[in-house]
Amino acid sequence: MAVPPFNRPPRPAATVCGLNVSALGLRATAEFFVNYCLSEARSNSSRPLFSTSLNGHAISLCARDASVRRSFRGADQINADGQPMVALSRLLSRNPLPERVATTDLFPEVARFAKELGLSFYMLGGSEEVNRKAVEATLRAYPSLRIVGRRHGYFNLAEKPDICAEIAALRPDVLWVGLGIPFEQQFCIRNLERLRGVGIIKTAGGLLDFLSLKKPRAPKWMQNVGFEWLFRLAAEPRRLFVRYTTTNPHALIVMFRSLR
């Protein structure tokens, strides 16, 4: 597989809740990851590039909590992980977002490049069982992919320095961090210096749950029309009802007021 031409991230396409959202689509984001790791990260020992994602839940949290908003503002790249955000940007923004860039869709795009070009992953997050099954499923799908390490996400504050030291020593090109919002953003922003040697840190949300098949994804048509949240609500009503009925309407209001 040929290495696609390297391009730095363009100017943000939209601003939501004071946060700059990347103009790159799904394929372009995957190509940027690959080229950043091959052309930039491996040539120096700078801190990792910090990439995260913004969805309705995150928008609502950022609007309510200044500390959460600061952790998102510390990211080098923010992807639009929400079809309603993309749709509203086409109505309200002078430079609309090209498409949704969900981490669950981005991961296989990056993995396909990584398998062919020799990039390495580290998988952090989930329970031990979920983490193990996610890695096993990934290696079945991409047999030659280099996963240099993995660890579950149930650790305490005292363990973080040793975990970061282990990851930094392994120097993965991409570290996928699935600790949930806002803990994964806070973990990344607080440990960037400890993780020198890593190429990109990408927050992953529930990626490991989907890779391990613990949770199914919504049908593609529901994803495309912005109803994936409804599928998840039907699957986990007790856990998600309060979140979705409070954060989704609030996120829509915030987007209408702040999307530029």
Secondary structure as UniProt FT lines:
FT   STRAND          14..16
FT   TURN            17..18
FT   STRAND          19..21
FT   HELIX           26..39
FT   HELIX           41..43
FT   STRAND          49..54
FT   HELIX           56..64
FT   HELIX           66..73
FT   STRAND          77..80
FT   HELIX           83..92
FT   HELIX           103..117
FT   STRAND          120..125
FT   HELIX           128..141
FT   TURN            143..144
FT   STRAND          146..151
FT   HELIX           157..159
FT   HELIX           160..170
FT   STRAND          174..178
FT   TURN            181..182
FT   HELIX           183..190
FT   TURN            192..197
FT   STRAND          200..203
FT   TURN            205..206
FT   HELIX           207..211
FT   TURN            212..213
FT   HELIX           220..224
FT   TURN            225..226
FT   HELIX           228..235
FT   HELIX           237..258
//
